[in-house]
Amino acid sequence: MAGQQSQSIQTLLEAEKEAAKVVQQARQYRVQRLKDARSEAAKEIEEYKKAKEAEFKAFEASHAGSTQAVQASIDRETEAKQQEIRAQYEANKDKVVKKLLDRVVLVKPELHRNLKKVEA
């Protein structure tokens, strides 16, 4: 009976060792699958990144010419406005100086409108 009991215990220990091996293999398999999934996801992300980068460069190249044309047009408009402002300055500077001098030199002494007249 003791022999049979020790044989049963031995069988149980072997079954436990075999189960531990199976569990360990399952864990290793799961870890390997996770690593593979991560590397595959990283590859997909890199491919997507490259595709979007190429798409952006193509968009940028197709619109670069129009950007330069718009910039040149804006530069021309700015120069025209600056010339117009300079012409107005030259035309009106004498008038402005005369008005300022008239206001400073020709003073009309008057009482302030808020000052009440005091009757004596």
All heavy atoms as an XYZ file, in Angstrom:
960
protein
N       0.807     -1.168      0.000
C       0.000      0.000      0.000
C       0.870      1.260      0.000
O       0.523      2.209     -0.666
C      -0.881     -0.060      1.236
C      -1.702      1.126      1.438
S      -3.293      0.665      1.171
C      -4.439      1.176      1.996
N       1.956      1.181      0.773
C       2.857      2.321      0.816
C       3.520      2.511     -0.535
O       3.739      3.637     -0.977
C       3.909      2.122      1.907
N       3.820      1.412     -1.208
C       4.425      1.496     -2.532
C       3.473      2.082     -3.538
O       3.856      2.867     -4.404
N       2.250      1.656     -3.424
C       1.254      2.176     -4.359
C       0.989      3.653     -4.076
O       0.796      4.443     -4.997
C      -0.043      1.366     -4.207
C      -1.069      1.735     -5.241
C      -2.343      0.926     -5.081
O      -2.600      0.376     -4.011
N      -3.114      0.867     -6.135
N       1.024      4.023     -2.811
C       0.792      5.412     -2.438
C       1.946      6.291     -2.919
O       1.731      7.370     -3.455
C       0.650      5.504     -0.915
C      -0.019      6.771     -0.472
C      -0.258      6.758      1.018
O       0.396      6.022      1.760
N      -1.198      7.558      1.452
N       3.175      5.800     -2.753
C       4.311      6.591     -3.219
C       4.334      6.659     -4.736
O       4.742      7.669     -5.315
C       5.628      6.026     -2.683
O       5.926      4.801     -3.296
N       3.860      5.610     -5.401
C       3.780      5.630     -6.859
C       2.721      6.630     -7.305
O       2.914      7.358     -8.286
C       3.454      4.231     -7.391
C       3.507      4.170     -8.896
C       3.199      2.784     -9.421
O       2.792      1.899     -8.650
N       3.384      2.603    -10.702
N       1.596      6.715     -6.582
C       0.539      7.682     -6.905
C       1.057      9.106     -6.705
O       0.798      9.995     -7.519
C      -0.679      7.457     -6.011
O      -1.251      6.195     -6.262
N       1.813      9.277     -5.601
C       2.379     10.602     -5.346
C       3.382     10.951     -6.433
O       3.411     12.084     -6.936
C       3.032     10.646     -3.941
C       1.941     10.561     -2.869
C       3.839     11.931     -3.754
C       2.475     10.442     -1.467
N       4.170      9.970     -6.823
C       5.158     10.186     -7.884
C       4.459     10.540     -9.188
O       4.890     11.453     -9.908
C       6.023      8.924     -8.058
C       7.200      9.112     -8.965
C       8.221     10.099     -8.401
O       8.351     10.278     -7.195
N       8.933     10.756     -9.293
N       3.361      9.866     -9.496
C       2.596     10.139    -10.711
C       2.020     11.555    -10.661
O       2.047     12.294    -11.653
C       1.455      9.113    -10.877
O       1.995      7.809    -10.829
C       0.718      9.308    -12.184
N       1.506     11.927     -9.479
C       0.961     13.275     -9.321
C       2.051     14.329     -9.482
O       1.835     15.375    -10.106
C       0.295     13.423     -7.947
C      -1.073     12.747     -7.795
C      -1.541     12.830     -6.352
C      -2.088     13.366     -8.714
N       3.223     14.088     -8.932
C       4.329     15.037     -9.065
C       4.761     15.185    -10.517
O       5.025     16.299    -10.993
C       5.520     14.605     -8.204
C       5.355     14.793     -6.692
C       6.557     14.186     -5.961
C       5.208     16.250     -6.329
N       4.812     14.048    -11.232
C       5.165     14.105    -12.646
C       4.105     14.864    -13.451
O       4.434     15.656    -14.338
C       5.339     12.687    -13.194
C       6.589     11.998    -12.714
C       6.671     10.548    -13.190
O       5.845     10.133    -14.035
O       7.563      9.841    -12.699
N       2.831     14.625    -13.121
C       1.744     15.335    -13.806
C       1.836     16.836    -13.505
O       1.614     17.673    -14.389
C       0.392     14.780    -13.363
N       2.183     17.173    -12.255
C       2.325     18.582    -11.884
C       3.482     19.228    -12.635
O       3.375     20.354    -13.118
C       2.548     18.690    -10.376
C       2.510     20.114     -9.858
C       2.675     20.174     -8.344
O       2.376     19.195     -7.660
O       3.112     21.241     -7.877
N       4.588     18.501    -12.754
C       5.737     19.026    -13.510
C       5.366     19.225    -14.973
O       5.728     20.222    -15.595
C       6.931     18.080    -13.393
C       7.618     18.115    -12.059
C       8.807     17.154    -12.039
C       9.463     17.127    -10.669
N      10.589     16.181    -10.603
N       4.644     18.251    -15.523
C       4.219     18.341    -16.931
C       3.272     19.530    -17.114
O       3.382     20.280    -18.093
C       3.529     17.041    -17.351
C       3.174     16.980    -18.815
C       4.407     16.965    -19.715
O       5.482     16.467    -19.316
O       4.285     17.490    -20.846
N       2.359     19.738    -16.163
C       1.435     20.872    -16.235
C       2.211     22.184    -16.136
O       1.893     23.158    -16.840
C       0.393     20.770    -15.121
N       3.213     22.247    -15.261
C       4.022     23.458    -15.127
C       4.760     23.753    -16.435
O       4.866     24.919    -16.849
C       5.010     23.305    -13.974
N       5.250     22.694    -17.093
C       5.917     22.877    -18.392
C       4.945     23.437    -19.423
O       5.279     24.338    -20.195
C       6.507     21.559    -18.893
C       7.753     21.121    -18.184
C       8.266     19.814    -18.783
C       9.482     19.295    -18.034
N       9.948     18.008    -18.572
N       3.713     22.877    -19.446
C       2.711     23.337    -20.406
C       2.362     24.805    -20.140
O       2.269     25.615    -21.074
C       1.448     22.440    -20.335
C       0.295     23.053    -21.120
C       1.763     21.036    -20.852
N       2.191     25.153    -18.862
C       1.873     26.541    -18.503
C       3.025     27.465    -18.908
O       2.824     28.548    -19.457
C       1.565     26.649    -16.992
C       1.514     28.108    -16.540
C       0.250     25.955    -16.664
N       4.257     27.026    -18.652
C       5.427     27.838    -19.010
C       5.510     28.025    -20.532
O       5.789     29.126    -21.004
C       6.709     27.170    -18.487
C       7.964     27.947    -18.753
C       7.978     29.305    -18.064
O       7.326     29.521    -17.049
N       8.707     30.238    -18.637
N       5.254     26.970    -21.289
C       5.268     27.079    -22.747
C       4.167     28.026    -23.229
O       4.384     28.824    -24.154
C       5.085     25.694    -23.387
C       6.306     24.814    -23.267
C       6.051     23.404    -23.804
O       4.899     23.022    -24.050
N       7.128     22.631    -23.965
N       3.003     27.959    -22.601
C       1.900     28.848    -22.981
C       2.284     30.299    -22.699
O       2.000     31.194    -23.512
C       0.633     28.471    -22.222
N       2.923     30.557    -21.567
C       3.371     31.921    -21.250
C       4.403     32.407    -22.262
O       4.328     33.552    -22.724
C       3.975     31.957    -19.851
C       2.942     31.902    -18.762
C       3.577     32.035    -17.399
N       2.568     31.935    -16.367
C       2.787     31.498    -15.146
N       3.999     31.102    -14.795
N       1.806     31.444    -14.274
N       5.348     31.537    -22.577
C       6.369     31.914    -23.559
C       5.725     32.201    -24.926
O       6.110     33.153    -25.612
C       7.427     30.828    -23.685
C       8.358     30.748    -22.505
C       9.344     29.588    -22.618
O       9.196     28.720    -23.481
N      10.341     29.577    -21.743
N       4.771     31.368    -25.301
C       4.086     31.555    -26.585
C       3.341     32.903    -26.589
O       3.386     33.648    -27.561
C       3.116     30.398    -26.819
C       2.319     30.520    -28.089
C       2.931     30.353    -29.330
C       0.948     30.805    -28.057
C       2.199     30.465    -30.508
C       0.220     30.928    -29.216
C       0.848     30.754    -30.433
O       0.129     30.869    -31.587
N       2.660     33.198    -25.472
C       1.930     34.461    -25.375
C       2.882     35.658    -25.448
O       2.636     36.628    -26.155
C       1.137     34.511    -24.073
C       0.238     35.734    -23.999
C      -0.433     35.876    -22.680
N       0.608     36.278    -21.722
C       0.486     36.258    -20.412
N      -0.620     35.820    -19.879
N       1.452     36.648    -19.630
N       3.997     35.582    -24.718
C       4.980     36.668    -24.740
C       5.531     36.852    -26.150
O       5.680     37.980    -26.639
C       6.113     36.389    -23.722
C       7.275     37.333    -23.928
C       5.583     36.497    -22.303
N       5.823     35.739    -26.829
C       6.340     35.820    -28.195
C       5.308     36.438    -29.133
O       5.648     37.256    -29.977
C       6.755     34.427    -28.688
C       7.424     34.436    -30.031
C       8.713     35.245    -30.025
O       9.493     35.191    -29.073
N       8.936     36.016    -31.077
N       4.037     36.056    -28.970
C       2.979     36.638    -29.805
C       2.850     38.135    -29.558
O       2.640     38.908    -30.507
C       1.645     35.945    -29.541
C       1.548     34.599    -30.228
C       0.190     33.949    -30.110
N      -0.882     34.879    -30.395
C      -2.117     34.750    -29.914
N      -2.434     33.751    -29.134
N      -3.044     35.625    -30.214
N       2.975     38.569    -28.304
C       2.920     39.999    -27.994
C       4.086     40.737    -28.645
O       3.914     41.819    -29.214
C       2.937     40.226    -26.477
C       1.621     39.952    -25.747
C       1.835     40.046    -24.237
C       0.558     40.942    -26.176
N       5.271     40.174    -28.578
C       6.437     40.801    -29.207
C       6.239     40.902    -30.715
O       6.540     41.935    -31.328
C       7.708     40.006    -28.905
C       8.201     40.165    -27.487
C       9.474     39.356    -27.262
C       9.958     39.467    -25.835
N      11.149     38.638    -25.588
N       5.749     39.826    -31.311
C       5.505     39.834    -32.753
C       4.457     40.889    -33.123
O       4.606     41.600    -34.123
C       5.038     38.454    -33.228
C       6.137     37.395    -33.139
O       7.316     37.779    -32.985
O       5.806     36.186    -33.203
N       3.398     40.972    -32.320
C       2.341     41.951    -32.592
C       2.897     43.369    -32.485
O       2.580     44.235    -33.310
C       1.181     41.761    -31.625
N       3.738     43.616    -31.486
C       4.331     44.952    -31.334
C       5.223     45.295    -32.526
O       5.177     46.413    -33.038
C       5.145     45.018    -30.042
C       4.299     45.169    -28.822
C       5.145     45.467    -27.590
N       4.308     45.502    -26.411
C       4.521     44.798    -25.323
N       5.569     44.007    -25.234
N       3.712     44.890    -24.302
N       6.048     44.353    -32.927
C       6.936     44.640    -34.057
C       6.134     44.839    -35.338
O       6.452     45.727    -36.151
C       7.974     43.528    -34.227
O       7.356     42.318    -34.611
N       5.076     44.072    -35.522
C       4.224     44.230    -36.708
C       3.526     45.591    -36.674
O       3.441     46.277    -37.695
C       3.178     43.107    -36.766
C       2.322     43.122    -38.002
C       3.102     42.864    -39.273
O       4.119     42.141    -39.232
O       2.692     43.392    -40.327
N       3.055     45.986    -35.505
C       2.412     47.300    -35.379
C       3.414     48.416    -35.654
O       3.084     49.403    -36.313
C       1.811     47.451    -33.981
N       4.630     48.259    -35.160
C       5.658     49.279    -35.408
C       5.953     49.390    -36.903
O       6.117     50.496    -37.430
C       6.926     48.946    -34.638
N       5.993     48.249    -37.597
C       6.225     48.262    -39.039
C       5.075     48.981    -39.754
O       5.307     49.792    -40.657
C       6.352     46.842    -39.582
C       7.660     46.160    -39.248
C       7.685     44.744    -39.791
C       8.902     43.983    -39.322
N       8.864     42.570    -39.764
N       3.843     48.682    -39.367
C       2.686     49.322    -39.991
C       2.701     50.830    -39.742
O       2.396     51.618    -40.649
C       1.388     48.715    -39.453
C       1.105     47.321    -39.977
C      -0.200     46.756    -39.429
O      -1.046     47.536    -38.932
O      -0.378     45.534    -39.506
N       3.044     51.209    -38.528
C       3.113     52.638    -38.209
C       4.179     53.315    -39.062
O       3.958     54.410    -39.603
C       3.394     52.844    -36.699
C       2.167     52.460    -35.889
C       3.809     54.276    -36.397
C       2.405     52.402    -34.396
N       5.320     52.690    -39.205
C       6.407     53.266    -40.009
C       5.986     53.393    -41.472
O       6.253     54.415    -42.113
C       7.667     52.401    -39.876
C       8.892     53.027    -40.451
C       9.276     54.329    -39.774
O       9.054     54.484    -38.568
O       9.794     55.223    -40.485
N       5.316     52.376    -42.011
C       4.839     52.437    -43.398
C       3.814     53.559    -43.566
O       3.857     54.316    -44.544
C       4.213     51.099    -43.798
C       5.225     49.980    -43.979
C       4.555     48.629    -44.226
O       3.312     48.585    -44.378
O       5.281     47.634    -44.254
N       2.902     53.689    -42.610
C       1.894     54.748    -42.661
C       2.559     56.118    -42.603
O       2.189     57.033    -43.339
C       0.910     54.568    -41.507
C      -0.205     55.576    -41.490
C      -1.267     55.481    -42.382
C      -0.204     56.628    -40.582
C      -2.288     56.408    -42.382
C      -1.223     57.555    -40.570
C      -2.264     57.443    -41.468
O      -3.274     58.376    -41.444
N       3.552     56.236    -41.730
C       4.287     57.486    -41.596
C       4.964     57.857    -42.913
O       4.907     59.012    -43.358
C       5.359     57.308    -40.519
C       5.468     58.386    -39.521
C       6.536     57.968    -38.518
C       6.750     58.977    -37.460
N       7.781     58.582    -36.523
N       5.608     56.885    -43.538
C       6.288     57.134    -44.813
C       5.289     57.547    -45.888
O       5.555     58.451    -46.683
C       7.057     55.894    -45.259
C       8.328     55.653    -44.463
C       9.050     54.409    -44.938
C      10.275     54.131    -44.092
N      10.966     52.895    -44.497
N       4.140     56.870    -45.923
C       3.120     57.192    -46.920
C       2.612     58.618    -46.725
O       2.482     59.387    -47.690
C       1.961     56.199    -46.839
N       2.338     59.000    -45.491
C       1.838     60.347    -45.220
C       2.912     61.398    -45.499
O       2.601     62.482    -45.992
C       1.360     60.470    -43.763
C       0.042     59.799    -43.521
C      -1.025     60.463    -44.345
C      -2.371     59.814    -44.191
N      -3.385     60.438    -45.029
N       4.159     61.074    -45.203
C       5.268     61.996    -45.484
C       5.387     62.227    -46.994
O       5.551     63.357    -47.452
C       6.573     61.436    -44.926
C       7.745     62.352    -45.046
C       7.699     63.525    -44.084
O       7.035     63.423    -43.052
O       8.334     64.544    -44.401
N       5.291     61.147    -47.766
C       5.362     61.275    -49.225
C       4.176     62.082    -49.758
O       4.332     62.930    -50.642
C       5.384     59.891    -49.865
N       2.995     61.842    -49.191
C       1.802     62.577    -49.605
C       1.962     64.071    -49.296
O       1.622     64.923    -50.124
C       0.593     62.028    -48.852
C      -0.727     62.645    -49.226
C      -1.869     62.045    -48.432
O      -1.818     60.843    -48.106
O      -2.823     62.794    -48.144
N       2.511     64.385    -48.134
C       2.727     65.778    -47.758
C       3.747     66.442    -48.673
O       3.552     67.578    -49.105
C       3.181     65.877    -46.301
C       3.557     67.267    -45.886
C       2.588     68.235    -45.713
C       4.882     67.610    -45.688
C       2.924     69.522    -45.343
C       5.234     68.892    -45.317
C       4.255     69.849    -45.146
N       4.819     65.739    -48.971
C       5.848     66.310    -49.857
C       5.277     66.572    -51.249
O       5.597     67.578    -51.881
C       7.068     65.404    -49.916
C       7.870     65.456    -48.638
C       9.193     64.778    -48.764
C       9.860     64.869    -47.402
N      11.264     64.910    -47.444
N       4.433     65.660    -51.735
C       3.810     65.855    -53.042
C       2.882     67.071    -53.007
O       2.878     67.897    -53.925
C       3.026     64.608    -53.444
N       2.109     67.199    -51.938
C       1.219     68.353    -51.778
C       2.024     69.643    -51.712
O       1.683     70.634    -52.361
C       0.385     68.185    -50.510
C      -0.497     69.354    -50.198
C      -1.708     69.511    -50.842
C      -0.104     70.302    -49.261
C      -2.522     70.590    -50.563
C      -0.907     71.384    -48.969
C      -2.120     71.527    -49.622
N       3.091     69.608    -50.940
C       3.943     70.792    -50.789
C       4.573     71.182    -52.128
O       4.633     72.361    -52.473
C       5.033     70.488    -49.756
C       5.786     71.684    -49.271
C       6.769     71.304    -48.176
O       7.450     70.261    -48.311
O       6.859     72.034    -47.195
N       5.024     70.194    -52.886
C       5.648     70.470    -54.184
C       4.623     71.042    -55.169
O       4.939     71.947    -55.944
C       6.271     69.200    -54.749
N       3.395     70.529    -55.126
C       2.388     71.003    -56.072
C       1.920     72.418    -55.738
O       1.485     73.150    -56.613
C       1.188     70.058    -56.093
O       0.484     70.120    -54.871
N       2.027     72.810    -54.480
C       1.563     74.135    -54.077
C       2.700     75.137    -53.898
O       2.441     76.301    -53.605
C       0.748     74.046    -52.786
C      -0.586     73.423    -52.988
N      -0.762     72.060    -53.057
C      -1.812     73.973    -53.166
C      -2.034     71.802    -53.250
N      -2.697     72.940    -53.326
N       3.914     74.713    -54.066
C       5.055     75.619    -53.875
C       5.053     76.732    -54.924
O       5.308     77.880    -54.609
C       6.364     74.838    -53.931
N       4.752     76.396    -56.152
C       4.719     77.400    -57.217
C       3.646     78.440    -56.974
O       3.862     79.635    -57.150
N       2.473     78.006    -56.560
C       1.392     78.951    -56.312
C       1.714     79.837    -55.116
O       1.324     80.999    -55.083
C       0.072     78.207    -56.101
O       0.143     77.401    -54.945
N       2.431     79.304    -54.153
C       2.821     80.105    -52.995
C       3.774     81.215    -53.408
O       3.639     82.359    -52.958
C       3.490     79.213    -51.927
O       2.607     78.157    -51.587
C       3.844     79.997    -50.686
N       4.701     80.905    -54.270
C       5.645     81.915    -54.733
C       4.933     82.985    -55.559
O       5.234     84.174    -55.445
C       6.761     81.262    -55.541
C       7.681     80.396    -54.691
C       8.660     79.600    -55.531
O       8.557     79.569    -56.745
N       9.595     78.947    -54.867
N       3.977     82.581    -56.375
C       3.224     83.540    -57.180
C       2.401     84.463    -56.284
O       2.336     85.675    -56.508
C       2.305     82.809    -58.154
N       1.782     83.894    -55.255
C       0.993     84.696    -54.323
C       1.900     85.668    -53.578
O       1.547     86.833    -53.386
C       0.234     83.774    -53.329
C      -0.366     84.567    -52.193
C      -0.841     82.989    -54.058
N       3.071     85.202    -53.171
C       4.017     86.068    -52.462
C       4.460     87.228    -53.348
O       4.540     88.374    -52.900
C       5.237     85.257    -52.000
C       6.237     86.054    -51.189
C       5.665     86.552    -49.886
O       4.931     85.841    -49.228
N       5.988     87.769    -49.523
N       4.740     86.958    -54.615
C       5.141     88.019    -55.538
C       4.002     89.029    -55.721
O       4.242     90.245    -55.749
C       5.543     87.418    -56.878
N       2.777     88.541    -55.822
C       1.620     89.431    -55.967
C       1.459     90.318    -54.730
O       1.216     91.527    -54.850
C       0.358     88.596    -56.175
O      -0.780     89.400    -56.128
N       1.609     89.745    -53.572
C       1.492     90.516    -52.324
C       2.602     91.552    -52.252
O       2.370     92.695    -51.831
C       1.520     89.576    -51.107
C       0.228     88.766    -51.056
C       1.722     90.342    -49.813
C       0.220     87.671    -50.013
N       3.805     91.189    -52.656
C       4.922     92.138    -52.659
C       4.640     93.332    -53.581
O       4.917     94.480    -53.222
C       6.221     91.451    -53.076
C       6.735     90.486    -52.012
O       6.289     90.591    -50.846
O       7.598     89.648    -52.353
N       4.079     93.058    -54.767
C       3.737     94.146    -55.697
C       2.676     95.061    -55.095
O       2.779     96.286    -55.174
C       3.257     93.571    -57.034
C       4.374     93.009    -57.908
C       3.874     92.704    -59.315
N       2.768     91.751    -59.339
C       2.889     90.421    -59.384
N       4.103     89.876    -59.415
N       1.842     89.643    -59.405
N       1.643     94.474    -54.494
C       0.585     95.281    -53.885
C       1.139     96.133    -52.745
O       0.780     97.314    -52.612
C      -0.526     94.375    -53.341
C      -1.381     93.733    -54.399
C      -2.421     92.791    -53.807
O      -2.722     92.906    -52.597
O      -2.937     91.948    -54.551
N       2.014     95.572    -51.949
C       2.608     96.306    -50.836
C       3.434     97.478    -51.335
O       3.352     98.588    -50.794
C       3.482     95.369    -49.986
O       2.693     94.260    -49.551
C       4.066     96.077    -48.788
N       4.216     97.245    -52.357
C       5.040     98.318    -52.923
C       4.160     99.438    -53.484
O       4.446    100.630    -53.285
C       5.960     97.759    -54.014
C       6.950     98.755    -54.554
C       7.902     99.278    -53.493
O       8.273     98.527    -52.579
O       8.271    100.471    -53.593
N       3.070     99.082    -54.157
C       2.159    100.096    -54.714
C       1.527    100.923    -53.589
O       1.437    102.157    -53.694
C       1.075     99.427    -55.554
N       1.118    100.273    -52.516
C       0.520    101.000    -51.398
C       1.538    101.911    -50.734
O       1.206    103.040    -50.340
C      -0.063    100.024    -50.384
C      -1.341     99.373    -50.851
C      -1.889     98.409    -49.831
C      -3.148     97.719    -50.361
N      -3.683     96.760    -49.385
N       2.765    101.451    -50.595
C       3.814    102.290    -50.006
C       4.066    103.530    -50.870
O       4.238    104.630    -50.343
C       5.109    101.499    -49.833
C       5.078    100.526    -48.682
C       6.366     99.734    -48.563
O       7.175     99.685    -49.485
N       6.552     99.104    -47.413
N       4.104    103.354    -52.177
C       4.296    104.502    -53.066
C       3.131    105.481    -52.948
O       3.326    106.698    -52.945
C       4.459    104.026    -54.509
C       5.787    103.340    -54.770
C       5.885    102.802    -56.183
O       4.926    102.846    -56.942
N       7.061    102.280    -56.526
N       1.918    104.976    -52.840
C       0.746    105.835    -52.690
C       0.823    106.630    -51.383
O       0.543    107.841    -51.363
C      -0.523    104.972    -52.697
C      -1.804    105.757    -52.579
C      -3.020    104.844    -52.565
O      -2.937    103.710    -53.072
O      -4.062    105.295    -52.046
N       1.229    105.963    -50.304
C       1.355    106.647    -49.014
C       2.442    107.711    -49.076
O       2.269    108.831    -48.566
C       1.638    105.625    -47.891
C       0.395    104.771    -47.654
C       2.074    106.317    -46.609
C       0.625    103.577    -46.737
N       3.563    107.397    -49.717
C       4.643    108.390    -49.868
C       4.168    109.606    -50.675
O       4.488    110.750    -50.328
C       5.852    107.753    -50.545
C       6.652    106.849    -49.650
C       7.954    106.390    -50.317
N       8.489    105.258    -49.596
C       8.533    104.012    -50.050
N       8.093    103.722    -51.265
N       9.031    103.041    -49.319
N       3.400    109.361    -51.737
C       2.892    110.460    -52.564
C       1.939    111.341    -51.752
O       2.016    112.576    -51.820
C       2.180    109.898    -53.794
N       1.067    110.723    -50.956
C       0.163    111.506    -50.118
C       0.943    112.299    -49.072
O       0.597    113.450    -48.774
C      -0.852    110.592    -49.423
C      -1.886    110.024    -50.362
C      -2.832    109.064    -49.650
O      -2.673    108.777    -48.473
N      -3.821    108.581    -50.378
N       1.974    111.706    -48.533
C       2.820    112.400    -47.558
C       3.457    113.638    -48.184
O       3.413    114.731    -47.619
C       3.895    111.447    -47.023
C       5.000    112.151    -46.278
C       4.813    112.631    -45.000
C       6.252    112.346    -46.884
C       5.832    113.286    -44.322
C       7.266    113.001    -46.227
C       7.051    113.466    -44.939
O       8.054    114.120    -44.291
N       4.048    113.446    -49.350
C       4.709    114.568    -50.025
C       3.702    115.668    -50.374
O       4.000    116.856    -50.283
C       5.427    114.096    -51.296
C       6.648    113.244    -51.040
C       7.749    113.976    -50.283
O       7.887    115.212    -50.457
O       8.455    113.317    -49.509
N       2.505    115.278    -50.767
C       1.502    116.259    -51.174
C       0.938    117.036    -49.987
O       0.600    118.217    -50.121
C       0.363    115.557    -51.916
N       0.836    116.421    -48.824
C       0.143    117.042    -47.699
C       1.047    117.511    -46.562
O       0.552    118.113    -45.616
C      -0.894    116.073    -47.133
C      -1.994    115.779    -48.127
O      -2.417    116.661    -48.859
N      -2.450    114.539    -48.156
N       2.332    117.274    -46.637
C       3.180    117.621    -45.494
C       3.225    119.127    -45.249
O       3.212    119.564    -44.103
C       4.577    117.037    -45.646
C       5.463    117.683    -46.669
C       6.826    117.025    -46.656
C       7.705    117.683    -47.721
N       9.025    117.071    -47.749
N       3.250    119.936    -46.311
C       3.281    121.386    -46.130
C       1.997    121.887    -45.473
O       2.030    122.765    -44.595
C       3.504    122.090    -47.470
C       4.903    121.814    -48.030
O       5.819    121.559    -47.216
O       5.058    121.840    -49.269
N       0.863    121.363    -45.888
C      -0.424    121.768    -45.313
C      -0.478    121.438    -43.819
O      -0.955    122.240    -43.013
C      -1.576    121.057    -46.025
C      -1.779    121.466    -47.466
C      -2.899    120.648    -48.076
C      -2.986    120.854    -49.573
N      -3.995    119.986    -50.190
N      -0.008    120.259    -43.463
C      -0.048    119.830    -42.063
C       0.857    120.711    -41.214
O       0.468    121.161    -40.125
C       0.345    118.335    -41.934
C       0.519    117.932    -40.485
C      -0.685    117.452    -42.613
N       2.053    120.989    -41.706
C       2.980    121.845    -40.958
C       2.372    123.234    -40.779
O       2.438    123.830    -39.696
C       4.357    121.901    -41.667
C       5.239    122.976    -41.042
C       5.033    120.548    -41.620
N       1.739    123.773    -41.813
C       1.115    125.098    -41.732
C      -0.009    125.107    -40.711
O      -0.117    126.022    -39.894
C       0.589    125.522    -43.103
C       0.053    126.940    -43.125
C      -0.331    127.336    -44.516
C      -0.823    128.746    -44.632
N      -1.598    129.276    -43.565
N      -0.849    124.087    -40.709
C      -1.946    124.013    -39.745
C      -1.407    123.943    -38.316
O      -1.933    124.607    -37.416
C      -2.829    122.786    -40.011
C      -3.826    122.977    -41.109
C      -4.733    121.760    -41.215
C      -5.725    121.916    -42.344
N      -6.608    120.750    -42.453
N      -0.360    123.138    -38.103
C       0.221    123.030    -36.763
C       0.792    124.372    -36.309
O       0.579    124.794    -35.161
C       1.308    121.955    -36.727
C       0.833    120.512    -36.748
C       2.014    119.566    -36.911
C       0.080    120.174    -35.479
N       1.513    125.028    -37.197
C       2.080    126.331    -36.842
C       0.986    127.356    -36.565
O       1.101    128.171    -35.636
C       3.017    126.827    -37.934
C       4.369    126.114    -38.007
C       5.153    126.604    -39.213
C       5.163    126.322    -36.738
N      -0.083    127.372    -37.350
C      -1.188    128.285    -37.123
C      -1.815    128.048    -35.748
O      -2.144    129.000    -35.038
C      -2.259    128.138    -38.201
C      -1.815    128.714    -39.546
O      -0.814    129.463    -39.553
O      -2.474    128.418    -40.569
N      -1.986    126.826    -35.357
C      -2.590    126.503    -34.053
C      -1.678    126.929    -32.906
O      -2.141    127.350    -31.870
C      -2.874    125.000    -33.934
C      -3.928    124.510    -34.854
C      -5.281    124.995    -34.425
N      -6.282    124.470    -35.339
C      -7.540    124.778    -35.282
N      -7.970    125.606    -34.363
N      -8.379    124.281    -36.141
N      -0.373    126.791    -33.108
C       0.564    127.124    -32.043
C       0.796    128.634    -31.963
O       0.827    129.217    -30.880
C       1.905    126.378    -32.249
C       2.959    126.872    -31.291
C       1.697    124.881    -32.092
N       0.934    129.290    -33.095
C       1.290    130.707    -33.123
C       0.077    131.606    -32.941
O       0.125    132.604    -32.208
C       2.038    131.040    -34.435
C       2.300    132.531    -34.550
C       3.331    130.257    -34.495
N      -1.003    131.312    -33.610
C      -2.194    132.164    -33.558
C      -3.121    131.701    -32.439
O      -4.068    130.946    -32.658
C      -2.924    132.144    -34.896
C      -2.100    132.591    -36.108
C      -2.894    132.404    -37.382
C      -1.665    134.041    -35.956
N      -2.850    132.175    -31.241
C      -3.637    131.773    -30.082
C      -4.715    132.814    -29.831
O      -4.442    134.016    -29.801
C      -2.725    131.641    -28.839
C      -3.537    131.265    -27.621
C      -1.633    130.648    -29.107
N      -5.925    132.380    -29.645
C      -7.040    133.268    -29.316
C      -7.352    133.064    -27.834
O      -7.897    132.035    -27.458
C      -8.264    132.932    -30.152
C      -8.060    133.135    -31.636
C      -9.311    132.728    -32.388
C      -9.067    132.809    -33.884
N     -10.201    132.301    -34.650
N      -7.017    134.037    -27.001
C      -7.286    133.867    -25.575
C      -8.784    133.928    -25.289
O      -9.444    134.919    -25.600
C      -6.528    135.019    -24.923
C      -6.286    136.012    -25.988
C      -6.329    135.293    -27.291
N      -9.302    132.879    -24.728
C     -10.709    132.799    -24.369
C     -10.817    132.090    -23.034
O      -9.955    131.277    -22.684
C     -11.492    131.990    -25.416
C     -11.524    132.573    -26.794
C     -12.249    131.627    -27.779
O     -12.603    130.508    -27.401
O     -12.439    132.043    -28.931
N     -11.894    132.383    -22.329
C     -12.148    131.655    -21.090
C     -12.634    130.260    -21.431
O     -13.321    130.040    -22.426
C     -13.211    132.383    -20.259
C     -12.798    133.732    -19.673
C     -13.978    134.374    -18.962
C     -11.635    133.565    -18.720
N     -12.300    129.360    -20.554
C     -12.737    127.981    -20.772
C     -14.246    127.899    -20.618
O     -14.839    128.628    -19.815
C     -12.026    127.045    -19.783
C     -12.152    125.610    -20.155
N     -13.212    124.864    -19.746
C     -11.364    124.805    -20.895
C     -13.089    123.632    -20.212
N     -11.954    123.564    -20.916
N     -14.862    127.049    -21.336
C     -16.319    126.975    -21.328
C     -16.873    126.504    -19.976
O     -18.034    126.736    -19.668
C     -16.807    126.069    -22.451
C     -16.394    124.630    -22.300
C     -16.973    123.780    -23.424
N     -16.505    122.408    -23.281
C     -15.690    121.811    -24.116
N     -15.278    122.440    -25.208
N     -15.323    120.565    -23.924
N     -16.072    125.842    -19.184
C     -16.520    125.376    -17.882
C     -16.366    126.446    -16.795
O     -16.873    126.275    -15.695
C     -15.768    124.122    -17.447
C     -16.130    122.918    -18.290
O     -17.212    122.883    -18.870
N     -15.245    121.956    -18.353
N     -15.639    127.502    -17.108
C     -15.407    128.563    -16.141
C     -16.642    129.460    -16.070
O     -17.102    129.980    -17.094
C     -14.177    129.386    -16.544
C     -13.760    130.470    -15.575
C     -13.315    129.851    -14.255
C     -12.646    131.304    -16.157
N     -17.183    129.583    -14.868
C     -18.368    130.414    -14.687
C     -17.950    131.863    -14.464
O     -16.926    132.139    -13.846
C     -19.171    129.947    -13.471
C     -19.774    128.578    -13.653
C     -20.586    128.223    -12.447
C     -21.193    126.836    -12.613
N     -21.962    126.431    -11.438
N     -18.757    132.762    -14.985
C     -18.476    134.176    -14.798
C     -18.844    134.576    -13.367
O     -19.908    134.253    -12.887
C     -19.258    135.044    -15.780
C     -18.829    134.822    -17.216
C     -19.610    135.748    -18.119
C     -19.188    135.536    -19.561
N     -19.930    136.375    -20.477
N     -17.906    135.263    -12.770
C     -18.134    135.715    -11.398
C     -18.581    137.175    -11.464
O     -17.895    138.006    -12.054
C     -16.839    135.575    -10.562
C     -17.056    136.067     -9.151
C     -16.361    134.145    -10.595
N     -19.720    137.483    -10.891
C     -20.210    138.857    -10.902
C     -19.795    139.544     -9.617
O     -19.947    139.009     -8.530
C     -21.731    138.867    -11.032
C     -22.179    138.368    -12.380
C     -23.691    138.465    -12.522
O     -24.301    139.334    -11.883
O     -24.227    137.668    -13.277
N     -19.250    140.733     -9.771
C     -18.763    141.460     -8.592
C     -19.734    142.512     -8.137
O     -20.559    143.027     -8.771
C     -17.435    142.093     -8.898
